[in-house]
Amino acid sequence: MRLLSAAVQADGLHVLNPATAPCEQCALSIEIETPAGVLAVCGQVVWYDRSSPHDIFPFQMGIRFIDVPPEIRERIRELCKR
């Protein structure tokens, strides 16, 4: 499933979700598309909430990256600076 990211940080991201709410602590495989290619990381849902009734995406959630190699985390940091 593809999700829309509202914000990306070096340690995680905030995404908008069109489907049902995920369970907290769910593990996810995440691919971040960049100009230099795809960065594959693992993440864990740390919070989720309903959006307003008028939003296209009924749920939003916070995902923390887990077990990210230092070189990948640095590439994510560099992307966040742009």
N, C-alpha and C positions, 0 to 999 in steps of 0.2 A: 504494500500500500504506500502510495506517495502522500506525504504530508507537507503542508506549507509551514515554513519556519518563520516565526515572528522575530526572533533574535537568536544570534549565535554568539557564544562566548567560548573561551578556551576550555572551560570545564563543563560545558553543557549547552543546551538550547531550549528555547520556548517554542512549542509548535502548536498549530491550530489543527484540529482533528475533525473530519467530517463524519466519523463513525461513532459508535458507542464509546463510552468512557473506558479507558484501559484500567487494569487493576494497578494499584500502587505497588511498587517494587517489581513490576514486570520487566524482564530483560528484553532489549531490542537490539537488532543489528541495524546500523545506520550507515548510509552512504551519503557523503557530502560531495556534491559536484563542484569542481573548481576548474579554472582555466587550464591547469596543469594535469587534470585527471581527477579521478574519484578517490576520496579518502574514506576508508572503511573503518568504523569504530563500533564499539559496543556501548550501550547506554542502559540506564535504568530509570524508570518513571519514579520521580520523587514527589510529585504533586499533580493533581488534575482538578479541573473545575468546569462547571457549565459556563458557557458564554451567555450573552444576553439573548433573549428569544428571537431577536431580529437578525442576529449574525448568521452568515452563511455556514460557518463552522460551529457546530453546537458545543464542542468541547475544546479546551486548551489544556496543555500539560507541560510540565517542566521535566526535562530529561538530563540526568547527570551522566557524563561520559565515565566509563570505568575501564581500568587496565589499558589506558592509552599509552603507547610507546612515546618517549620524550620527543622524538623527531616528528611524529604526527601531531602531537600537542603543539609543538612550535609552529608547524605549518598552519594549524588552525588559528593560533595567535596572530600570525602574519596576515591571514585573511581577514581577521577582525579589525585590523588596523586600517584596512582600505576603506 
